[in-house]
Amino acid sequence: MLEKTTHYFDFGEALRKLKEGKKVARRGWNGKGMYLWLLPPATIKKEWCRDEKLLECFGESDELYCLGSIRMYTHDSTGRTAVLTGWLASQSDMLSEDWYEVD
């Protein structure tokens, strides 16, 4: 993933961009092509679900409200591309000013 601009910003701006539906990354990350995006909250139907543990959360309802989460496109320990659901910012991530928007 190439940098869209050489304009860097802080974590607050990165969060604003995520909420606008954009993807962001840090220049300081070691992995190539890593980025974040926001999966917005959604109501899902039981008939769409194939996850056994998630199906338990529906109870008797046919729909389940799911909170939004920040996801990361990354690589696993073998080098395969992977998606991390529920990415959490480190203190370094929150205090850095090397965030940028990716296309």
Backbone bond lengths (Angstrom), bond angles and torsions (degrees), N, CA, C in turn:
res aa  C-N    CA-C-N  psi(-1)  N-CA   C-N-CA  omega(-1)  CA-C   N-CA-C  phi
1 M - - - 1.441 - - 1.520 108.18 -
2 L 1.287 117.36 122.85 1.455 121.69 -178.25 1.514 111.01 -89.43
3 E 1.320 115.33 149.92 1.454 120.13 176.25 1.519 108.41 -65.80
4 K 1.329 115.35 133.97 1.458 120.75 179.67 1.524 110.58 -76.20
5 T 1.315 115.97 -27.93 1.451 121.61 -176.47 1.525 109.16 -153.05
6 T 1.289 116.72 165.10 1.459 119.93 173.49 1.528 110.11 -95.18
7 H 1.318 116.26 8.55 1.464 121.62 177.32 1.523 108.96 -80.48
8 Y 1.333 116.70 116.20 1.455 121.92 -179.88 1.519 109.52 -103.42
9 F 1.325 115.54 154.33 1.466 119.83 -177.52 1.523 109.54 -146.88
10 D 1.336 114.93 175.49 1.463 120.81 -177.61 1.529 111.67 -88.69
11 F 1.322 115.56 178.85 1.457 121.63 -176.26 1.524 112.32 -64.74
12 G 1.337 116.84 -35.27 1.464 120.08 177.65 1.521 111.20 -58.98
13 E 1.324 116.07 -43.94 1.465 120.42 177.85 1.529 110.14 -67.60
14 A 1.319 117.40 -37.00 1.474 120.53 177.46 1.530 110.05 -59.83
15 L 1.317 117.46 -42.89 1.465 121.03 177.81 1.519 111.54 -63.73
16 R 1.326 116.60 -41.97 1.473 119.60 178.09 1.532 110.20 -60.09
17 K 1.317 116.60 -43.58 1.464 120.35 -179.83 1.529 111.46 -65.40
18 L 1.336 117.34 -39.84 1.464 120.02 175.79 1.522 110.63 -58.28
19 K 1.330 116.65 -43.49 1.464 121.24 179.96 1.522 112.16 -66.56
20 E 1.318 117.00 -22.52 1.468 121.86 176.16 1.530 111.88 -84.56
21 G 1.332 116.35 -0.58 1.459 120.19 179.22 1.514 114.45 89.92
22 K 1.323 117.14 13.88 1.465 120.78 -179.17 1.523 110.77 -95.57
23 K 1.320 115.91 163.96 1.466 122.47 176.26 1.523 108.40 -101.93
24 V 1.330 116.12 143.18 1.462 121.63 179.93 1.522 110.37 -134.74
25 A 1.326 115.05 158.49 1.459 121.93 178.05 1.518 108.37 -149.59
26 R 1.328 115.17 171.50 1.465 121.38 175.40 1.511 109.91 -112.31
27 R 1.301 115.47 139.22 1.452 120.39 175.45 1.529 110.74 -64.43
28 G 1.333 116.86 -31.04 1.450 122.07 -176.35 1.523 115.66 -79.23
29 W 1.331 118.43 -4.19 1.461 119.60 178.62 1.513 110.08 -71.88
30 N 1.323 115.95 142.57 1.462 121.87 -178.18 1.520 113.06 -75.18
31 G 1.322 117.30 -37.60 1.459 120.83 -176.42 1.516 112.60 -72.35
32 K 1.309 116.27 145.54 1.469 121.07 178.09 1.520 109.37 -87.13
33 G 1.312 116.34 137.40 1.452 121.80 174.84 1.516 115.97 77.97
34 M 1.324 117.61 7.50 1.467 120.48 179.75 1.529 109.75 -75.06
35 Y 1.327 115.72 142.19 1.462 119.88 174.88 1.520 109.93 -157.81
36 L 1.327 115.74 167.56 1.461 123.30 178.83 1.516 109.98 -115.66
37 W 1.329 115.32 152.64 1.453 121.45 167.97 1.520 107.75 -148.04
38 L 1.320 115.81 162.46 1.458 121.27 -178.32 1.523 109.28 -102.56
39 L 1.318 115.71 122.66 1.452 120.80 170.81 1.524 105.27 -89.12
40 P 1.326 118.31 110.90 1.467 119.73 -174.99 1.528 111.73 -69.90
41 P 1.329 115.74 163.31 1.460 119.09 176.61 1.530 110.03 -60.60
42 A 1.323 115.66 151.14 1.465 119.88 -179.69 1.522 109.53 -156.77
43 T 1.304 114.95 155.55 1.461 121.53 171.79 1.521 107.11 -101.10
44 I 1.320 116.03 123.93 1.461 119.30 -179.08 1.527 110.01 -110.33
45 K 1.296 115.34 151.50 1.460 121.87 179.90 1.527 109.93 -92.76
46 K 1.311 115.00 142.95 1.457 121.33 -178.87 1.531 111.08 -56.60
47 E 1.316 116.97 -37.83 1.465 121.19 -177.68 1.526 112.61 -65.16
48 W 1.340 118.08 -20.59 1.467 121.56 178.68 1.525 112.15 -82.71
49 C 1.305 117.11 -20.57 1.461 122.58 -169.08 1.526 112.22 -83.25
50 R 1.335 115.57 135.98 1.468 121.88 176.44 1.534 111.83 -120.05
51 D 1.319 116.89 -3.28 1.468 122.47 -178.41 1.527 109.22 -85.14
52 E 1.323 116.24 115.63 1.466 121.92 -175.81 1.521 112.67 -57.21
53 K 1.328 117.10 -44.50 1.470 120.79 -178.95 1.530 111.09 -68.01
54 L 1.328 116.27 -38.60 1.458 119.47 178.15 1.523 110.68 -68.09
55 L 1.308 118.02 -36.98 1.467 121.06 177.67 1.526 111.33 -57.95
56 E 1.324 116.98 -34.29 1.468 120.79 177.89 1.527 111.44 -62.11
57 C 1.322 117.24 -29.23 1.470 121.53 -177.78 1.529 112.46 -71.50
58 F 1.313 117.36 -21.32 1.466 120.77 -178.72 1.526 111.68 -69.24
59 G 1.334 117.16 -30.94 1.455 119.70 -174.24 1.518 109.44 60.37
60 E 1.315 116.33 -128.41 1.475 121.67 179.85 1.527 112.49 -90.16
61 S 1.321 116.77 -6.01 1.463 120.97 -176.72 1.528 111.39 -79.70
62 D 1.324 115.50 152.29 1.466 121.51 176.81 1.525 112.03 -92.10
63 E 1.354 116.99 -8.47 1.462 121.62 -179.88 1.520 109.70 -133.92
64 L 1.336 114.56 154.81 1.463 120.53 179.09 1.521 108.48 -139.68
65 Y 1.324 115.87 129.83 1.463 120.70 177.05 1.523 108.56 -83.23
66 C 1.324 116.94 127.31 1.462 122.31 179.41 1.521 109.07 -113.61
67 L 1.314 116.30 129.28 1.456 121.75 178.20 1.524 110.08 -69.61
68 G 1.309 116.01 156.21 1.457 120.69 176.65 1.525 110.89 -69.88
69 S 1.328 115.74 161.01 1.460 119.86 177.15 1.518 109.72 -152.76
70 I 1.327 114.36 152.47 1.457 120.18 175.06 1.516 107.29 -87.83
71 R 1.320 116.46 130.37 1.463 122.19 179.94 1.517 109.92 -115.76
72 M 1.320 115.01 151.56 1.455 120.58 179.75 1.522 109.98 -121.69
73 Y 1.327 115.84 130.83 1.458 121.56 168.88 1.520 105.75 -87.46
74 T 1.319 116.99 123.07 1.448 121.59 -172.72 1.524 109.75 -150.11
75 H 1.306 116.80 -157.81 1.459 123.31 176.64 1.528 108.53 -134.37
76 D 1.320 116.96 146.37 1.458 119.25 177.69 1.533 110.05 -86.33
77 S 1.313 116.76 -175.46 1.469 121.04 -175.05 1.529 113.70 -64.97
78 T 1.335 117.05 -18.33 1.469 119.86 178.15 1.524 112.17 -92.82
79 G 1.337 116.54 -5.17 1.453 120.59 -178.97 1.513 113.99 96.71
80 R 1.335 116.76 -4.13 1.473 119.66 177.56 1.519 109.83 -69.14
81 T 1.333 117.14 146.57 1.450 119.53 173.55 1.520 108.70 -66.48
82 A 1.332 115.70 146.83 1.455 120.81 -175.41 1.518 109.91 -153.25
83 V 1.322 116.15 160.50 1.463 122.62 174.64 1.516 107.98 -117.27
84 L 1.320 115.23 127.27 1.457 122.21 175.88 1.524 107.70 -100.57
85 T 1.324 117.00 118.07 1.457 122.18 178.24 1.518 108.40 -90.33
86 G 1.319 116.12 133.83 1.454 119.93 177.90 1.518 113.01 80.75
87 W 1.327 117.23 41.21 1.464 121.78 177.48 1.519 109.39 -58.85
88 L 1.331 116.59 140.40 1.463 122.75 176.54 1.520 109.60 -119.68
89 A 1.311 115.78 136.65 1.462 121.42 179.35 1.525 110.74 -77.00
90 S 1.328 115.86 138.87 1.465 121.12 172.30 1.530 107.90 -83.24
91 Q 1.321 116.83 170.64 1.462 119.34 174.90 1.515 110.42 -61.54
92 S 1.313 116.35 -38.13 1.464 120.68 177.92 1.528 110.59 -61.29
93 D 1.340 116.62 -43.76 1.471 120.32 177.61 1.525 110.78 -59.76
94 M 1.333 116.72 -44.72 1.465 120.56 -176.13 1.524 113.06 -69.10
95 L 1.334 117.57 -28.85 1.461 120.51 -176.96 1.530 113.73 -96.34
96 S 1.315 117.15 -7.71 1.466 121.15 -177.44 1.522 112.25 -78.40
97 E 1.308 115.00 151.89 1.461 121.97 177.93 1.518 111.19 -121.40
98 D 1.350 114.46 32.80 1.476 119.89 179.82 1.533 111.21 -114.07
99 W 1.329 116.57 25.83 1.461 121.41 176.57 1.521 108.96 -75.53
100 Y 1.327 115.78 147.88 1.461 120.59 175.15 1.517 109.78 -148.78
101 E 1.317 115.58 160.30 1.458 122.29 177.91 1.513 109.63 -86.44
102 V 1.331 115.75 138.30 1.472 120.29 176.59 1.525 108.49 -113.17
103 D 1.330 114.60 155.84 1.472 117.87 178.97 1.497 111.43 -102.23
